Amino acid sequence: MHIQQFTQKTLGVAKDIPNQLLTGLTVGQRLDALVMTPAQTAQVVSLKVTDSLLEIRSPVPLRQGQTVQLEVVQAGGKQVLKLIPPNQNTSTVSRSTAPMLFQPGQQVLVEVVKLLAENRLLLESKIKLDNSSKAVATQQFDVDVSKLDKTIKPGEKLLMEIVSVKPLTIQLKSEPNQREQQLLQRIRQLLPQLPTTLKLDGLLHALKNAQLSEPVRREAQNLLQNVMEKKAVNNPQALKQAIQLSGSFTEKQLLTQPEIVHRDFKANLLRLLAVLESELTRNIKTPIGLNITSPPVMPELATQPHALTLAQMLTKAVSADKSRTSPMELSVLQNLLKEVEGIHAKLQLNQLSMLDEPETTTAVTSWLLDLPLKDKVDVDFLQLQIDRHKRQSESEQGDVWSVQLRLDTQNLGPVQATVTMHADDVKIVFRAEWQQSAQLLEDYVTLLHEALSKLGISIEHISCVCGPLSKPTLVAKHNLTRTNSLVDISV
């Protein structure tokens, strides 16, 4: 018996659509629709779009009151509406109390209050209203989780990501402690790649002395060309732009200002890494060396097989093999790859260290980055840490800002400067590991005090000490000893 396959052809597609509904719509545009009658798979469901009712044979089970989306597609030479099946990882929020303003991509920490009937959950979130007080707003969500393949229990904490606002559609992710474990695992992967000090000496030396291929040389020069000059540090606007392009905010630049990514430090590092890996891969696939017993066949050898000596044959073989990389040049490429990978790993570690939990109740917000600076002969990295200590009560006079600079130069050695600002008062403390550097800074403290006073800055304290530099607090925050160490030395 022959069964017509008309059901599959029309599954999820509405063809009889009022003309006024499609007026002004383009292919790819989506509309929100409300499910008026429940339906199982392949059953006809009634949908309400604005003031129109449509009937569609649904490809998935739908529940009355559920909000779905219809997309305008081209079929049979005309525009039709196609039902977009709800994502299995997303849930639609049908009811909530005290609605707040959400944005797509926003993440909120929620707790499961209780299980409701028909595969629904009651979620609750507590969001701090502002940084100046401890006032917290409570928001509850009635969520359909019939598409989730995970059993959720009351009291469990989840991460809710806003997929769309109209209708409010969310995605529930693993609880935050699992997210933290993933971050720590990534940090453990990066730590072995970190260099003891950030340097680009190998790259600078290779550009001057090594025979680099044109793609490697071009990307290396582009990387260095977009590094800020040391003498421009005194220019506030240039420093601000250098911080934005230091690589710590590359992903944000891709979303907001993609036209300037070619100047971004991390983006240029990635391009240089790709070229170095390509060169090394090509040379691994193309064996290095000459087969003396069976040299390459030249056209002239085919016509004059005995006219050339062995030395002449080797000379022509080397000339024909110029596209290959010598063992020395291959070693240079390997060292460059290791150097650039180390800097990239450090940059990624800084980015991971700056990630906070979705809850914004932490008292301190920190930013950590390594800012590359160049002069005519060298490239150094200035480690910059900015901490914002939020005020805990209305009686406090604003937030406390702290900026910590760390720099290791050939002349001064490791030097650290900490500038703390609260209201109109500023504290400055210099720390140098070398005694002669500490003495040199101490000699200029009075001059610095006078210069800052002329700018109208109230100096509460300024001093210089000799001693070891403190480690970034963000690195200490992600200390791995509370999970599992890289090396277990316990007895």
N, C-alpha and C positions, 0 to 999 in steps of 0.2 A: 504494500500500500504506500502510495506516495503522499508525503506530508509537505505542504507548502511551508517555506521558511520565511513567511512574512513577519513573524514576531520579532526575530533578531534584527531585521532590517530597520524596523521602526522603533526598536527598543531605545528609550531615553530621548526620542526626538519628537517635538511638537510641530506638525506641519500646518494645521488649520489655525492660523494666527490672525487675529484682527489687524487690518492694515494700519490703524492708528497706533498700534503697539510697536510696530517695526519702524515707524516714521522717525528718521533722524538717527537710527542705530547703524553702527558699522560692524563689519565682521571682526570677531574677537572681543567685542564688548560684552560685559556680563550684567545680568539683572538679578536682583533678589526676588525670591518667590516663597510664598507661605503655603505649606502643605495643608489642604483643607480636609482631606480624607486619608485615613491610613491605607497603606498598601504593602503587599509583600512583593518579592521579586517577580517581574513580568506581569504584575497586575497594573491596571489603569489607576492612576492617581490624579486627583484634581488639585491644581495649583492656582494660587491667586497672585497675579502680577499687576501691580497698581490697581486698576479697577476692572481688569480682565481676568476671566477664568480659562485655564487651559487644561487639557487632558493629555497625559503622557503615560506610556507604558514604562514603568520605572524599572531600571536595571538593578536596583538595590531596595531592601525594605525601608520604608519611610514611615514616620510617626506623625500623627495629627498635631499641628502647631509647630512642627519643625521648619526651620528656615533653610532653604537650599538656593543654589545659584543656577541660572540658565545662561548659556553662552550663545551668541549669534554666530552661526556657521553657514557655509555655502553648501547646498546640496541640491542636485538636479537643476542647477541654473537659477536658484532662488535662495533667499535667506530664510533659515529656519532656526528654531531655538532648541539647543541640546542641553539636557540635564547633566550637570557636573556632579558625579557621585561624591558624597562627603568623604573627606580624607579619613582613613582609618586611625590616624594619629591625632586628629583634631576633634574637638568637642564644641558644640554650640551651646552658648549660655542663653537660656530662654528667659530666666527671671533673675533679677538681682535687686538688692536694696541699696539705696543711697548711691546711685551711679556716679562713678568718677570718670575723669578724662583719661583715656588710655591712648597709646599710640602703637601702631604696628611695630613689632620687634621688641616692645617693652617686656621685661621679665619681672614677675612678682612672686614672692614667696607665699605660699598658701598652705593651710592645714585642713585636713579632712575632718569635718565636724561630725557628720553621720552619713550613713547609707540611706538613700531614699528608694521608693518603689520604682519599678520599670528601669532598672540600671541607671539610676541617677545618683549624684553625689551633692552634698551641701559642703561647699568650700568656704573658707574664711581667710581673709588677708588683713594684716594690720600694717598700714602705711603711715609713716611719719609725715605730718602736714608741713613742717618747716624745720629748718636747722636751729632756729633760735629758741624753740621750746620742745617739751617732751610730749606735746599733744599728738595723739595717734588716732587715725580714723579706721574704723572697722568696716570691711566690705564683705558681703556674703554673696555666693554664686550658686545657683542651681544648675548643675552641669549634667548633660547627657554623656555617659561613658560606655554606651552599648557597643562602640566600635573598638574599645581598648581591649587588648589581649592580656592585660595584667590585672591581678586581683589587688584591690586597694583597700586598706583597712582604716577605720576611724583613728584619728590621732597621727596619721602619717603626714609628713611634710613633703610637699612637692614644689616644683618650679613651674609656674604658669607663664607661658609666653603668649603674648597677644599676636594672633595671626591676622585678623582683620577686625575693624571696629563696627562696621555696619554690614551684616549683623556681627555682634561681638562673638568672634570665634577664637578659641584658645587652643594651645598645645601643651599637654602635661608632660613634664620631663622628670628624670630621676631626681631623687631627693638631693639636697645640696651637698651632703657629705660625700656622696658618690662623685659629684662634680669636683669636689676638692681632691679626692683621690686621683681623678684623671689629671688634674693640674699637677699634683705632686709627681705622678708617674712621668709626665712630660718634662718636668724639671729635672728628674733623675736622668732622663735620656740626654738632656742638654749639658749637664754638669761635666761629664768626662771630656766634652769638646771644648770647654772654656780654656783660653790661654791664661797664663799667669798675669800677663799685662797685655792690654790692647795696643797693638802696633801694626803699622803698615809698612815696616822697613823692607820686608821682602818684596813687596809690590813696587816700592820706589826704586830699589836696587835693580829689579828685573827690567823696569822701564828704561833705565839708563844703560845697562850692560848686557842684558840677555837678548837673544834673537827670538822675540815673541811673534806669533802669527798676527795677522792684521786684525781679526776679530777680538783676540785677547787684548791687544794693545789699545784698540778703540774703546772697549768697555772699561778698561783700567783707567785710561785718560779721562773718560766721561765721569767715572766715580770720583776721581780726585778734583776734577774741574768744578764740581758742585759742592765741594767742601768749603766752609767759610774760612776766610783768612783770620789769623789770630788778631791782627790789628783792628779788625772790625768788631771785636767783642764789646768795645766801648759804645757802639751804636745800638741803642735799645731796639730800634726797628729791625736792624739786621740780625740781632741776637734772637728776637722773637721769631723771625722767619726761619732762622737756622734750627731752632728748637722744633718748630712745626715740621721741618723737613729732615729731622735727625733719624727718622726711621721708626720711632716709637708710635707714630700716628699714621702709618702708611695706609692701613685699611680704611681709616676715616677719610683720608685724602681720595681714595678710590671712589668713595661714595659721594663726596661733596665737591672735590676739585680734581678730577682725573687729568686735567690738562697739565698739572704741575708734577705729576708722578715721575716724569723723566728726570726730575731734579731731586727726588727723594732718595735718601741714603740707603734705606733697606731695599727699595726697588732696584737701585743700581747695583747693590750687592748681589741680589738674586740674578740679575742679568749677567754679571761677571761670573758667578758660580755656574750658571748654565753653559757659558762659553768654555770655561775651564773643564767642566765635565765632558763636554762634547769633544774637545781636543784630546783629552786623555783617552776617552772611549775610542776615538778614531785611531790613535796610535797603538792601543791594545789590540784592536782588530787587525792592524797592519803591522806585522812583526818587524822589529828593528834589526838591522844587520845585513850583511851581504853574503851571499853564497858564492865563495870563491871558486869552488869546483864546478859550478854551473852558473856563470855570470849571465846577466840579462842579455838577450839576443838583440843586437842593434842592426839596423838595415845595412850599414856598411860591412858588418861582419858576415852577413849572408852572402855578399858578393866577393869579399876578400877575406876568407876565413883565416889565412896565415899571415896577414900583413901587419897585425898589431901584436905588441908584446903583452905580457900579463899585466904590467904596470899601467899600460895604456888602456887595457880592457877595464881595470879597476877604476881608473879615472873617469872613464865614460859611464861606468855603472853608478859611481857616486853622483855624477851630474844628473843622471836619469832618476836618482833617488832623492832629489832635493826636497820633495814634498814630505818626506818622512822626517821625524824629529829625532835628534841625536839623544843618546842616553843622558847627557848632561842637561839638555834642554827639557827632557822629560822629567828629570828630578826637579828642575825649577818649577814646572807646572804643578807637580805634586805638592811642593812646599807652598806655592801660592794658594792652591786649593785648601790646604790645611789652615793657612793663615786666614783666608777669607771666611771659611766655614766657622772658625773660632769666633770671629767678630759677629757673624750672623747669629750664632748660638747665644752669645752674650746679649745681643739686642732682643732676641726672642725671650730670654730669661727675664729681662727687664719688663717686657710687655706682660708676661705671665704674673710677675710680682705685683704689678699695678692693678690686676683684676680684683675686684671686691665682690662680696656676696651680694645677692639681689637686695637684701635688707640694707637700708641706708642709715642704720642707727650707730655706726662706728664713730668714735669720737675723733679719729684722726684719718684724714685722707692724704695719701702720699702718691707722688709721681717720681719715677727714677729713670734716668736716661744717661747715655754716654754720648756727649756731643763732640764730633770730630772737628779739630782745628788744624789748619795748615799754615806753614810759612814757606820760605823758598827752599828749605832743605829737609823738612820733617813734617810728620803728621802726628799730633798728640790727641788724646781723648780726655775731655773734661767731664768728669762724672758729676751730674747735677741731680740733687734730691730736693724736692719741694714738699714740705709737710704743712698741712692745714689742721690746726687743733681747734675744733669747734667749741664754742662757748657752751657751758652746761647749764647756765641759768641766765635770767634777764639782768641780773646785777652785774655780770661780767661785761667789760667794755670791748665787745667785738671778739673776733677770732684771733688766734695767735698763728702767725705765719713764720715758717722757718725754712731757710734756703741753705743747703750745704753743698759746697764745691770741693771736689777732690781732683788734684792734678799731680802727675808724676813727670817732672821735667829733668833734663840732663843737668841743668845748672843748680836747681833748687832741691831736687829729689821729691819725695812724696810730701805734698802740702795740702792742708785742708782749711777751709774758711767756713764758719757757720755764722749766718746772719739771722737774728730773730727779731721780729717786729710785732709789737702789741700796742695797739692804738697809735700814739705818736712816738713811742719810745723804741729805740733800736739798740740791740746788743750785738757785738761782733767779737768773735774769738778765732784767732789764727792758731793752727797747730802744724808744726813741721817736725819731721823725724830727724833731720840733720840739725846739729847744734848751730852751725854757721848760718843755716837758712833761717832758723828761729831768731838769731841775733840780727840778721839783715832785716827781717820783717819788723822786729821791735824798734829798729832805728827809724822806720818810716811810719810808725803808729801815730805820732803827733801830727805829721803832715796829712795823713788820711783823716784824722779827727777834724782838722781845720778845714779841709776841703769839703767834708760832709756838712759841717756847720754852716758853711757859706751857701749850701743848697737848701738850708732850712730844715735839716734833719736833726732831730733831738737824739744825741748819743748818750744812752744811759750807761753803757759799759763798752770798753774796747781793750783787748789785751792780746798777747802772743805767748804761747807756751811751746816747749819742746817735748815731744812724746809720740807714741804710735798713733796712727790714724784710726778712728772708729769705723766699724763696718756699717754699711747701709742697713737701716732698720728693716727695710723691705726684705732683704736677704735673710735676716734673722727671723722674720715672721714666717717664712716658708722653710724653716729648719726641718730637716727630714728625720730628726731623732725621735719624733713622736710617732712615726710610722715604722719604716724600716730603713736602716742605713745602707749606704753603698757597700760598706765593708763591715762585717760583724767582727769586732775585736774582743767581744766578751769572753771570759774564761769560765 
